[in-house]
Structures are given as structure tokens and as C-alpha cells.
Amino acid sequence: MKALIALFISSLFFSGASYAEAKTEKAIFAGGCFWCMEPPFEKLDGVVSVVSGYIGGTEQNPEYKQVARGLTGHTEAVEITFRPGMISYEKLLEVFWMQVDPTVDDRQFVDTGKQYRPGIFYTNNRQKAAAEKSKQATEALGLHGKPFKLEITQATTFWPAEDYHQDYYKKNPLRYKFYRFNSGRDQYLKRVWGDKYKK
């Protein structure tokens, strides 16, 4: 009887999905303004959630005003929860490279300062190896015309940003579109990637 109950509960929990599809993993990427880093990943099948936040600094519980002024050592980033049984980390890396200018380490587009530096923050050795391989392959394409300065580092504590920053592009679509256009992000990435670029 207990076995039948357990099987029934399990079937409700997984809703027909395999165990591999139900398992989740986290990926953390920094690409300047975190508002712009959410949409490309949220639309992917296998991605459970994308959270804007801060990583790479020493301050506990950093706040946006502190980070934006470069007072904490953090960079704006997104934490992506995904199902590796449905989408690979390598695929996330492919999408990531099409969102950033990896040739700088102190800004991204209109936003300047280390708090907007691009980066990959790996959570395990497999992610580290995949990120390094992907970086080498992307740099070898020569599309950016400059050496890459983007760093691949081990993830430290990720601090979620304030609620008003989460899904900003959905909550404030007009302001988001105005900011994004004037940031020069899409114009630069379109020049680099051509028709392959999708924001």
C-alpha cells in the first residue's frame, strides 16, 4: 500500500516528466545590465527561472544603490535555473555569447564600471571546462576583432536583486525598450553576429 501511495505522489509531482527532466542546475552569467540578460534565457525551453542579482563582491546583502555606485565589488548578473535533461549548459553558453561584448572588463555598452563587467561564474568543474572551451571557440571566430577580457571564475554567493528589478522588461516595457535601444547593445551585437543575433 505504501508503495502505491508513493508511486501516486511521484506521478503527481513529476507530471509525466522523466527524472532527468525534473532535475535542475544553476548557471550564472554577467552581461552588464541584468534587465537585458533576462529575456534571452527566459524564452528557452528547459529554463525554469531567471533571477537578476549580484555576484562577485564582498558585501553581505548588497543593495542596488551600492552596487550601481561600485561600492561593493559585485557585478550585475543573472542566475538561471535550468533542467539539463532538456537544455544543456553548452546551449546556454551559446546564447550568452550573443548577449555580451567580451572584449572589455570594466563596462558593457552604455553602462561603465566594474559592476557591469561581463563574466561567467561556474558552479562546478564541468561548467568550468565547458565555459573555457566555449570561450576559446568563440574568440577563435574573430568576430569581435579584439582579444577577450571576459573572466571565467568560480561562483560565490549570488544575491537576488530587489523585486522591482525582476522581470523589469515585463513590468516596464516602454522604459525597458527605451533604455535598451539607447544603450547601443542591440546595434553592437547585430553588427557582430548578423542574422544569428536574437535578443
GIMO-V129962 format. One record per backbone hydrogen bond with DSSP energy under -1.0 kcal/mol. CO is the residue of the C=O (numbers start at 0). NH is the residue of the N-H. If there is no record, write none. Layout:
co = (CO	CO)
nh = (NH	NH)
//
This chain:
co = (0	1	2	3	4	5	6	7	8	9	10	13	17	18	24	26	27	28	29	37	37	38	40	43	45	48	50	51	52	53	54	62	63	65	66	71	74	76	77	78	79	80	80	81	82	82	87	88	89	90	91	92	95	101	101	105	107	110	112	113	114	118	119	121	123	124	125	126	127	128	129	130	131	132	133	134	135	138	150	152	158	161	162	164	166	166	167	171	172	173	174	175	176	177	178	180	183	184	185	186	187	188	189	192	193)
nh = (4	5	6	7	8	9	10	11	12	13	14	16	21	22	81	79	120	77	118	40	41	42	43	46	82	80	78	160	76	158	74	66	67	70	69	57	54	52	28	50	26	47	48	24	85	86	91	92	93	94	95	96	98	148	149	112	110	107	115	116	75	29	152	154	127	128	129	130	131	132	133	134	135	136	137	138	139	141	119	121	53	164	165	167	169	170	171	175	176	177	178	179	180	181	182	183	187	188	189	190	191	192	193	195	196)
//
